[in-house]
C-alpha cells in the first residue's frame, strides 16, 4: 500500500530541465595581421553561437503518456534548437491555463478543452493550440478484480473514480459510456478527486473501479491492488487529447521561438515513431526515476501498440470538431469557438516538412 501511494505521488512529481545550448568558441575566426591599422571585426554569430532562449513550459501532469516530449528533452533536441527549457508541473489543466494567462509560463501543455473554456469566458488574448501531441486517450480502466470478459455495461450501478468534472479523463470516460448506450447517470462516478490523486484514493479503498494514467495503472497492477481491464484510448477512438498552446500575443511576438520549440517536438515524434519501446524507455528513464526500465518499457509498449502518438503535430479541424462534440456530450460547452480562432497549424506544418 505504501509503495502504491509513493508511486502515485511520483506521477505528479515534475522535473526542471535546463537544456542550455553551449556557446561556440571563436576558433574559426580568421587571425588578423598584428601590424594592421584596421580594428578587428568579430564574425557574425551563427545560429549555433546565439544565446539559448529561456522558455518555461507548464505541463498538466508528468506521465509516460507524453513520451515524445521527454525524448525531445533527454535527446537534447530543445538544446539543438537553441531553447533552454524549464519544465514545471501544473497539476491540472486549470492550473496550467492560469500560469499561461498570467505569464508565469510561456507555453502550456494540457487538454485543449481548457483553451475552449477560456475562449468562451471571453479571454481578450486567446490561448491558441499550435501543436497536438497525443491522438488517443492515455488512461485505462482499473478494476479491483480481474475481469476477462469486461463490458462497459458492467459499470452500471458501480462506483468509479472518474477524475475532475470537465477534465478530459472524465469526459472521455462518459463519451465511451454514451457510445455504448449507457447513460453516465447510471454509473456512480466520483468526480470529486483530481485525476492525479485517484490512484492513491483507489489504493486506500475508495471505488470499485478507477480511471488511471500511467504509470499509476501499471503500479496498481504490480502491487496487486488492481487490474487493467480496458483502454479508454482504444474504445474512444482518435481524440485530440493533449496539445501545446500559448497566448496569441506570444505567438505573434516570438514566432521563431515557437517554431524552434515545435521543431524539437517533431524530432521527438520522429524518434518515437522509428525506435523500439526498449529504446524509447531507455531514453526517457531519467524523467521517471521511480520506475525501473522494465516497467517503463511495458508502459511505452502499451501506448505504442494502441497508436497513441501522432507522427506529426498538426491539429486538424476534424480533430477539433471531435473535441467539441465530446465537450457538448458532457454538457461542458456553451458555444463552439471557430477552429481558426483557437488553432494555428503553421508551425507544425513547417516542422513536419
C-alpha positions in Angstrom: 0.0 0.0 0.0 2.8 2.4 0.9 4.5 1.8 -2.4 1.3 2.5 -4.3 1.0 5.8 -2.5 4.6 6.6 -3.2 4.3 5.8 -6.9 1.0 7.8 -7.2 2.8 10.7 -5.7 5.7 10.2 -8.1 3.4 10.5 -11.1 2.8 14.1 -10.1 6.5 14.8 -9.4 7.8 17.1 -12.1 11.3 17.9 -13.0 13.1 21.1 -14.1 15.1 20.6 -17.2 17.7 23.1 -18.1 18.8 22.2 -21.6 21.2 25.0 -22.2 22.9 25.2 -25.6 26.7 25.6 -25.2 28.2 28.7 -26.7 30.6 28.0 -29.5 34.2 29.3 -29.3 35.9 31.7 -31.6 38.3 29.1 -33.1 37.1 29.7 -36.6 37.8 33.4 -36.6 40.5 34.5 -39.0 43.7 35.8 -37.4 44.4 39.4 -38.1 47.8 40.9 -39.0 49.1 42.5 -35.8 50.5 45.4 -37.8 47.3 46.2 -39.5 45.7 49.6 -38.5 42.2 48.3 -39.1 40.4 47.2 -35.9 39.5 43.6 -35.7 35.9 42.7 -36.6 34.1 39.9 -34.9 32.4 37.4 -37.3 28.6 37.4 -37.1 27.3 34.9 -34.7 25.9 31.8 -36.3 22.7 30.2 -35.1 24.8 27.7 -33.0 26.5 30.6 -31.3 23.5 32.5 -30.2 22.4 32.6 -26.6 19.8 30.0 -25.8 16.3 31.3 -25.3 14.7 30.5 -22.0 11.2 29.0 -22.3 9.0 27.9 -19.4 6.7 25.0 -20.2 4.0 24.1 -17.8 2.7 20.5 -18.2 -0.6 19.2 -16.9 1.0 16.1 -15.4 4.2 14.1 -15.6 3.4 10.8 -17.4 4.9 8.3 -19.8 1.9 9.1 -21.9 3.9 12.2 -23.1 7.0 10.2 -24.1 7.8 12.2 -27.3 8.2 15.4 -25.3 10.6 13.7 -22.8 12.6 12.2 -25.7 13.0 15.7 -27.1 14.3 16.8 -23.7 16.6 13.9 -23.0 18.0 13.6 -26.5 18.9 17.3 -26.5 16.6 18.4 -29.3 15.4 21.6 -27.5 19.1 22.5 -26.9 19.8 21.9 -30.6 17.1 24.4 -31.4 18.5 27.0 -29.1 16.0 26.6 -26.3 16.8 26.4 -22.6 13.7 24.6 -21.4 12.3 25.0 -17.9 9.7 22.2 -17.3 7.3 22.6 -14.4 4.1 20.8 -13.5 0.7 22.5 -13.1 -1.1 19.6 -11.5 -4.2 20.0 -13.7 -5.3 21.9 -16.9 -6.9 24.7 -14.9 -3.7 25.5 -13.2 -1.7 25.2 -16.4 -4.1 27.7 -18.0 -3.7 30.1 -15.1 0.1 30.0 -15.5 -0.2 30.7 -19.2 -2.7 33.6 -18.8 -0.6 35.2 -16.0 2.6 35.0 -18.0 4.2 32.6 -15.4 4.5 30.1 -18.3 5.3 30.8 -21.9 3.8 27.6 -23.2 1.1 25.3 -21.7 0.8 21.6 -22.3 -2.7 20.3 -21.4 -6.0 19.1 -22.8 -7.1 21.6 -25.4 -10.6 21.8 -23.8 -9.0 24.4 -21.5 -8.5 26.7 -24.4 -12.1 26.3 -25.4 -13.3 27.2 -21.9 -11.1 30.2 -21.8 -12.3 31.4 -25.2 -15.9 31.1 -24.1 -15.2 33.1 -21.0 -14.2 36.0 -23.2 -10.4 36.0 -22.9 -9.0 39.0 -24.8 -5.7 37.4 -25.5 -6.7 34.0 -26.9 -4.7 30.9 -25.9 -4.0 29.2 -29.2 -3.2 25.5 -29.8 -0.1 25.2 -32.1 0.9 21.5 -31.7 -1.0 18.3 -30.9 0.9 15.6 -29.2 -1.4 12.7 -28.5 -4.3 11.3 -30.6 -5.8 8.8 -28.2 -6.8 9.0 -24.5 -3.9 7.8 -22.4 -5.9 6.3 -19.4 -7.1 2.9 -18.5 -9.9 1.4 -16.5 -8.6 -0.4 -13.5 -10.8 -2.9 -11.5 -10.2 -4.4 -8.1 -10.9 -7.8 -9.7 -9.6 -9.4 -12.9 -12.4 -9.3 -15.5 -11.6 -11.3 -18.6 -14.9 -10.6 -20.4 -15.5 -7.0 -19.3 -18.2 -5.0 -21.0 -18.8 -1.3 -20.3 -22.4 -2.1 -19.3 -20.8 -3.9 -16.3 -20.3 -0.5 -14.8 -24.0 0.3 -14.3 -24.6 0.8 -10.7 -20.9 0.5 -9.8 -18.6 3.1 -8.1 -16.0 4.6 -10.4 -13.3 7.2 -9.6 -13.6 9.2 -12.8 -11.5 12.3 -12.2 -12.3 16.0 -12.1 -15.6 17.1 -13.7 -14.9 18.9 -17.0 -11.4 17.3 -17.4 -10.6 15.1 -20.4 -10.3 11.8 -18.5 -13.8 12.2 -17.1 -15.3 13.5 -20.3 -13.8 10.8 -22.5 -15.0 8.2 -20.0 -18.5 9.5 -20.2 -18.2 9.7 -24.0 -17.4 6.0 -24.1 -20.3 5.1 -21.9 -22.7 7.0 -24.2 -21.2 5.4 -27.3 -22.0 2.1 -25.7 -25.6 3.1 -25.0 -25.1 3.8 -21.3 -26.4 6.9 -19.6 -23.5 8.2 -17.3 -26.1 8.8 -14.6 -26.5 5.0 -14.4 -22.9 4.8 -13.1 -21.8 6.1 -9.7 -19.0 8.4 -10.9 -17.0 10.2 -8.3 -15.8 13.5 -9.8 -14.5 15.0 -6.5 -11.0 13.7 -6.8 -8.4 15.2 -9.2 -7.1 12.6 -11.6 -3.6 12.9 -10.2 -4.9 11.7 -6.8 -7.3 8.9 -7.9 -4.7 6.1 -7.7 -3.9 6.9 -4.1 -7.6 7.1 -3.3 -8.3 3.7 -5.0 -5.4 2.1 -3.2 -6.9 3.5 0.0 -10.2 1.6 -0.6 -12.3 4.2 -2.5 -14.2 3.0 -5.5 -14.7 -0.3 -7.3 -13.0 1.0 -10.5 -10.7 3.9 -11.3 -9.7 5.7 -14.5 -5.9 5.9 -14.4 -2.9 7.2 -16.4 0.4 5.5 -16.5 2.5 4.8 -14.6 -0.3 4.6 -11.9 -2.3 1.9 -13.7 0.7 -0.4 -14.0 1.8 0.4 -10.4 -1.6 -0.7 -9.1 -1.2 -3.9 -11.1 2.3 -4.6 -9.8 1.1 -4.2 -6.2 -1.9 -6.5 -6.8 -4.2 -3.6 -5.9 -6.0 -3.6 -9.3 -6.1 -4.9 -12.8 -6.2 -3.0 -16.1 -9.3 -4.3 -17.9 -9.9 -1.7 -20.6 -8.2 1.1 -22.5 -10.1 4.3 -22.9 -7.7 5.2 -25.7 -8.8 2.2 -27.8 -12.5 2.4 -27.0 -12.9 6.2 -27.6 -11.1 6.2 -30.9 -8.9 9.0 -32.1 -9.3 12.0 -29.8 -7.1 15.2 -29.7 -6.2 14.6 -26.0 -3.3 16.9 -25.4 -1.8 19.9 -27.1 0.7 22.7 -26.7 -0.7 26.2 -26.6 0.4 29.8 -25.9 -1.2 33.2 -25.8 -1.8 34.7 -29.2 0.4 37.7 -28.3 3.3 35.3 -27.5 2.9 33.6 -30.9 3.0 36.9 -32.6 5.9 38.3 -30.7 8.1 35.2 -30.6 7.3 33.1 -33.8 10.9 32.0 -34.1 10.8 30.6 -30.5 7.6 28.7 -31.2 9.0 27.3 -34.4 12.2 26.1 -32.7 10.1 24.6 -29.9 7.8 22.8 -32.4 10.9 21.6 -34.4 12.3 20.0 -31.3 9.0 18.3 -30.5 8.8 16.9 -34.1 12.2 15.4 -33.6 10.9 13.7 -30.5 7.9 12.4 -32.5 10.2 11.1 -35.2 12.3 9.3 -32.6 9.3 7.6 -31.1 8.0 6.5 -34.5 11.3 5.0 -35.5 12.5 3.3 -32.3 11.6 0.3 -30.2 9.8 0.5 -26.9 13.0 -0.6 -25.2 15.0 2.3 -26.8 12.3 4.9 -26.0 12.1 3.7 -22.4 15.9 4.0 -22.0 15.8 7.5 -23.5 13.1 8.8 -21.1 14.1 6.8 -17.9 15.8 9.9 -16.3 12.4 11.5 -16.3 10.9 8.6 -14.3 13.5 7.5 -11.7 10.8 6.0 -9.5 10.1 3.4 -12.2 12.5 0.6 -13.4 13.4 0.3 -17.1 11.2 -2.9 -17.5 8.1 -1.1 -16.2 8.7 1.9 -18.4 9.2 -0.4 -21.4 5.9 -2.2 -20.6 4.0 1.1 -20.5 5.6 2.5 -23.7 4.7 -0.7 -25.5 1.1 -0.4 -24.3 0.9 3.1 -25.6 2.7 2.4 -28.8 0.5 -0.6 -29.6 -2.7 1.5 -29.4 -1.3 4.2 -31.8 -1.2 6.8 -29.0 1.2 9.3 -30.7 0.7 11.2 -33.9 3.5 11.2 -36.5 3.2 15.0 -36.9 2.0 17.8 -34.6 -0.8 19.2 -36.9 -4.0 19.8 -35.0 -6.6 19.2 -37.7 -10.1 20.7 -37.9 -11.6 17.2 -37.9 -9.9 16.5 -34.5 -11.0 19.9 -33.2 -14.7 19.2 -34.1 -14.5 15.8 -32.4 -13.2 17.6 -29.3 -16.1 20.0 -29.3 -18.5 17.0 -29.8 -17.1 15.4 -26.6 -17.4 18.7 -24.7 -21.0 19.0 -25.8 -21.9 15.4 -24.9 -20.5 16.1 -21.4 -22.6 19.2 -21.1 -19.5 21.4 -20.8 -19.8 23.5 -23.9 -21.7 26.8 -24.1 -20.8 27.6 -27.7 -18.4 26.3 -30.3 -15.5 28.6 -30.9 -14.2 28.7 -34.5 -11.3 26.4 -35.4 -9.2 29.3 -36.7 -9.6 31.2 -33.5 -8.0 28.5 -31.3 -5.8 26.5 -33.6 -2.7 27.6 -35.6 -1.1 24.8 -37.7 1.6 26.8 -39.4 4.4 25.9 -37.0 3.5 22.2 -37.0 3.2 22.1 -40.8 6.7 23.7 -41.2 8.2 21.3 -38.6 6.8 18.3 -40.5 8.5 19.2 -43.8 
